[in-house]
Amino acid sequence: MKFFKFMVVVLCFTVTSCTIDKTDFEAEMRRDVTEYFEFKEAVSLHTNGYSISVEALNGTFFKGYNEIRLKIVNTQTNQPLNGSDVTLLPLLTNSDSNNTTSCPHRYDLVYNSDEQFYSGYAVFTSESDPMERWEVYISFSDNAQTFTVHQPINVQVQTNKNLNMSAFIGNDGEQYFIALVAPQKPKVAENELVAGIYKYNQPTTPAGNFPDPSQFSYSEVSNHTLLLDPRMPEPSMGNHSSPNNQDLTQQNDGLYYGVVNYTMTGNWTLNFILQNQNGEVIKGTEVPTDFTPGIEGAKSELYIDILF
């Protein structure tokens, strides 16, 4: 009988805590989480009779994954440049050390003939600030000539925690990046979870003329598996998980797709284990299955926190 009364008290505490946290997090979601679907101009450039428009969702670059669309117009003929070899190289320079790095990106852009733009992406690893400045270097060819132009850009803080990212050194000594792509605004349901996984390619030759793209090369990680274990780490949640989640595997567009089942709004941790094509662990550890009310939940060695 005493045990039954104790369990009733624990259950009431847990249900009450869930309700309070859910209400708070729903209010925060309404304030902070905005879905962007429209591409707008984020920066414009001009060179040698050509105008270049670089577009991003809502016209803003954020830390994390950014889909990028680029349009080039010959200002003398007012005609778009079709089917050119167009490259994009984002660079980050530290003002103190003058050290220059890059971030995961698609260097050779892909032409969309239906809508006449060149598509790519950049996974900006930090925000712009007075000590670190981002620039984009763009090159294209027309009439047997190659043109190069560069422009400073502003990378803003990513306020949507559902689009967080992680950078880490794997057990193989390589530098990896995981960036969440979707959903922007999850639902209390089974959600398709999309992420990009990238690796820095160590240069194999000395640097040539700046900016030498071979020194700033990244690749999409292929044929790996991202094991998923979502938890609610708040002490009142007991680090509980949810059913019907699916690990992330790579699809034809190079991104990784899986399913995460959010059973309520609030603080969630996406615990990951990244495995290569041979099933070897690149990074990540299993999370204990213990229900731990009153104690902050344990996390994998590789994780990304989100909030919706």
N, C-alpha and C positions, 0 to 999 in steps of 0.2 A: 504493500500500500504506500509506504514511504517512497519507494522507487517510482511508483506511478505519479505521485504528487510532484516529485522532483522533475520527471520528464515533462509534465504539463507546464511547470514553471519555465524550463529551458525552451520548450516549444513556443510559449507565449513571448519570451524574450526575443527569440530568433525571428518570429513573424513580425513583432513590433519593430525590431531593428531594420528588417528588410523594407518594411513600409516607409519608415522615416528616410532611409537612404535612397529608396526609389524616388520619393517625392523630391528630395534635394537634387538628385542627379537629373531628373526630368526637367526641373527648372533651369539647371545649368545648360542642358542640351538646347532648350529653346533659345537661350541667349547666345550661345557660341557656335552652334553647328549650322552652317549654311551650305547647301548643295549648289555647286556651280556647274552649269552645262554649256554656257555660251562662251565661245572663244572671242577674245577682244585683243586689240593691239596693246602689247606691253612695252615695245620699244620700236622706233623707226630709225633707219639709217639711209644715207644717200652716198653714192659714189659713182663717178664717171658716167652720169646720165642714167643711172638706175636707182630706183627706190626700193627699199627692203622693209617689209613689215614682219615683225616677229610677234606671234600671237600666243597667248596662254589662256587658260580658263579664267574668266573674269578680268583678263588683262593684268594678272598679277603672278609673279614668281614667288613660290614658297619654298622653305626648306623641305626636302623630301622629293617625291616623284612629281615631275611636271611634264605633261604632254605639250609639245611645242609644234606650232605650225608656222611656216615661213613662206611669204609671198614676195616675188620679185617682179617688178614692172619696169620695162624700158620707157623712160619718161619722154623720149623723143617720138616714139611710135605709139605710146600709151598701150602697149601690148604686154601681156604677162610673159615671163620667160618660162618656156615649157621644156621639160625633159633635160635640164642641165645637170651637170655633176655639182651638187651643192653639199658643202660640209659645214658642220657646226662644232666649235670647240669652246666650251666654257672654261675659264681660268680664274683661279682665286689667288690673289697676291697679298702677302702679309707686309704691311708698311714698315715694320721694324726690321725684319730679316731680309725683306725683298724676295723671300722664298715663294715660288709659284707652284701650285698644285691644280688638280682638276677634280672631277667627280664623275660617277658613272653617266654616260651619255651615248647617244647614237651619233657617231661622227659623220657617216655618209647618210644624208637624209633620203627618204623615199618619196618619190613623186606620186601625187594623187591626181591622175589626169581628169577625173570627173569634176573635182572642185578646184583644180589648178592651184594646189599648194604642196609644199614639201614638208613631210612630217618626221618628227623625231621626238626625243625626250631628253631631259636632264634631271639627275637626282642630286639636287643641291644639298651639300652636306653641312652647311652652316648658313646663318643669316649674314647679310651685309652689315658692317659696322665701321666705325672710323679707322680701325686697325686692319681690317681685311676688306678688300674690294673685289667684286666679281666683274668680269668682262666676258663678252662673247665675241669670238673670232669667226667670221663667216667668209667662205670663199665660194665662187661660182664661175662658170665658163660660158662665154657667148662669142660667136664669130671668131673662134680660134684664139680668144684671149681669156686669161684668167684674172679675176678681180678678187681682192681681199680687203675686208673692212672689219674694224672692231669697234665696240661700243661698251661703256660701263652699263651695268644693270643693277637693279635693286632687288635683293632677295629678302623677303619678309619672314617673320616668325610664323610657323605653322600653328595656328590656334586650334585647328581641328585634330584632336588627338587620335581620331580614327585613321589618320593618314601619317602616323608617326613612322620613324625609320630606326634602324640600328646599324652601326658599323663595328666590325670586330675582326680579330685575327683568328683564323681557324686553326685546328690542330695540325694542319699541314703547313702552317707558317704563312699562308696567303691572306691577303686583306679582302674581306667580303663586306657586302652591303645588302641589307634587306629593307625594302621600302614598300609600305602598304599603299595600294592603288585604289581599292574599293572594298566595302562600300563607304561613301562619304558620310552617309547618315544611316546607320543600321536600324533595324527594326527588332522588336521582341519576337523573334522567329528564327528560322534557319536562313542565314545570309550567305550569299556567295562571297567568299573572301579571295581577293586578288592581291598578289604581291609580285614585285620584281626582285630578282636575286642577281647580284653582279659581283665581279671580281676584278681587282686591279692587276693589269698585266705588267710585270716588272720589265723595264727596258732591257733589250739585249744588245743594243748598239749605243755608242756615244751620241750625245745630243747634236743635232744639226742646227740650222738657222732657226731662231725663235720666231713663232712657237712651233716646235717640232712635234707633230701629233704622236709620233712613236714614243715620246716620253710621257704622254698623258693618255695611255690607252686602257680601256676597260672592256670587258666582255660580259655578255649574258651567260650566267651559269646554266649549263645544259644537263638535262636528264638526271637531276638530283630530286630528292624528295624532302619536303618540309613537314615533319611530323608536328601535329597541332594538339595542344592540350589547354583549352581556355579555362581560366579559374577566376573567381571573385576573391581577391586577396584581403579585402577589408576584414578586420577581426570579427565583426558581426556576421559576416557571410560564411566564415568557417573554411574559406578556400575551396568552396564547392565548385564542381564542374557542371557539365550539361551533356545530354545524350545527342547522338546523331551528328557529331562533328566528322568532317572528312579531311584527311591530310591533303596538302597542296602538291600538285604535280604540274609539270610544264605542258602548256598547250602550244598550238601553232604560232601564236603571236609572240612567243618567247616569255610570256608572263606565266606565273604559277597560280593555279585555281584550286580552291577547296571550299569547304562549308564550315561556318562557325554558327553554332546555335546559341543565341543570347536568350536566356529565359527571363531576364528582367533588365531594366536599365540600371546603370551604375558603373562602378569601377571594375574593369576586367583586365586581366593579364593574359596575353597570348603567349603561352610557353611553347617554345619550339625546340626541335632537334633537327638539324640539317644533316642529311645523309647524302653521300655521293652515289654514283650509279652502281657501285659495288656494295652498298649498304653500310659503308664505313662512316662513322660519325665525324663530321667536320666541326660541329659545335653544338652544344646543348646537353642537358641532363634531364633525366626523368624527375617528375614532381611526385612526392608522396601522395598517396590516395587518402590519407587520414583526414577526417572531418575535424577541424580545429576551431570551434567557436571561441571567441575571446582572444585569439592569437593571430597575428598577421601571417598570412599564408606564405609558404615557401615558393620560390620561383626557380625556373630553369636557369642554367648558365646563359641561355640565349632566350630573350623574351622581349616583347614590346607591350607597353601599357597603353590602354585606350580608355575612353570615357564617352558614353552616349546616354 
